[in-house]
Structures are given as structure tokens and as C-alpha cells.
């Protein structure tokens, strides 16, 4: 059972890294065809279904003409809570 929990924790950790990488890469202008752009697309495609569900629950906060998307932060927080508090109980 502990091996299964370890694998789940590893998968959650890697998924959290993908979300974090997506957040960091979204701050920079990316040109199509570059390796950085391809990595961003991989991160986007892997994390968008999860973050889209969170955006349905917690819409972006409007601040004038801009909007603050908290789904990345909440998504990482949910992964951290599951890894730190729920999985050790199993």
C-alpha cells in the first residue's frame, strides 16, 4: 500500500511542477516553433482540464481591464493538501 501512495505522491508532485512551469512560462512572450513554446503547450494541454474545472468554481477576479486567475494557485494548493495531509493517512 505504501508503494501505491508513493507513486501517487510522485505523480501529484510532477503535476504540480507542470502547473508551476505553466504559470512561469505564461509571463514571457513565446515564439511558435521554439522548444520553450513546445514545452509550454505540453504543460498547457496537461493542466488545462484540471484548471478549467477550478475556473468553473472560482472565476477570475476582475480588476479594471485585467483579470486575476487564481485557478493556478488554488490548483497547487489542492495538490499540496492532498499530498501533505490526505495521502499520509492512507
Order of alpha helices (4+ residues) and beta strands (2+ residues): alpha-alpha-beta-beta-alpha
